[in-house]
Amino acid sequence: MYAEKGARPEEINQGAGHVLFVEGENENSTDYVFMDLFFKGKSIKTEILGPSYHHKSTAQALSKIHPSYYFIVDRDHQSSADIEESWRNFPDPNTSNILIWRKREIENYFLIPEYLASSSFLKKGCSVSYLKDAIIKAAGKRVFFDAANIAIIEIREILKQEWIKLFSNPSDFKNKDDAIRLLKEKPEFEKQKNKTYKSLSETNIEKRFFHIVDLMFGGEEKLKFGKGEWFDLVSGKETLNDVVGKCFRVRGTDGRIMQGKERLIEIVKDLARKPLEEQPDDFQQLFKLIENRINT
């Protein structure tokens, strides 16, 4: 289902102009809050479209009809090659106007220590160095958990790939006996059995898991900034929540100290209002890509 705040793409008038669809459930979703403010003043509207599979199917269906609809999705299981291709081609209706974040989630960008430290809600004494330690500690608590889940996602995606084609010649099916014989003799069944067995073998599961762990740690014994890909692959959402709880204090206009999601949203709004030149490189690149399209 689409979130109440987000309009269904087919309900948006083609004359409404440029629309950026982001992941999320409602107007308090981090992606929506940030992008809505980030593009404020530009001729583009931000809308919510639920999880990434909504984006992909909708983008493929509507990008040619509505070339000014753009879609941003989390990295999920996408390969680095697919991600970079999306950035090279974005926005292009021929590739469904889909952009894939280079990091696992938008929250991973907010974990860039220098960027996060620029927030006016940072507690006194929480330096960039302190933030780095807090981020590594928070990520370290879940790095193997995330690695195991990434392994599951990769295996699941492999098994979901189209592996068998439908029959194409009705004349081969003269009777029931012909039909069952041809069905049972279809070679893809045996190939898939072998592929599934291999994918789900203990050896392959272990190999895949350790490959992801090695990728994350980059040959180091512990997580370190600038080493491995852990910063891009761990759950930014959960890690950010942990760090925010330790290093940030947000007071509402009524004097109340905010907690949880409410506190996080205020921090995200604060960062979204930073000048473009102070934003992470991917945010700057996205802004320029959208701006160029709007101006053409």
Secondary structure, DSSP 4 states (H G I P E B T S, - for coil): ---SSSPPGGGS-GGG-EEEEE--SSTTSHHHHHHHHHTTTSSEEEEE--SHHHHHHHHHHHTTT-TTEEEEE--TT--HHHHHHHHHH-S-GGGTTEEE-SSSSHHHHHT-HHHHHTSTTBPTT--HHHHHHHHHHHHHTTHHHHHHHHHHHHHHHHHHS---PPP--GGG--SHHHHHHHHHH-HHHHHHHHHHHHHTSHHHHHHHHHHHHHHHHTT-SS--TTSSSHHHHS-HHHHHHHHHHHHB--B-TTSPBP-HHHHHHHHHHHHHTS-GGGS-HHHHHHHHHHHHHHT-
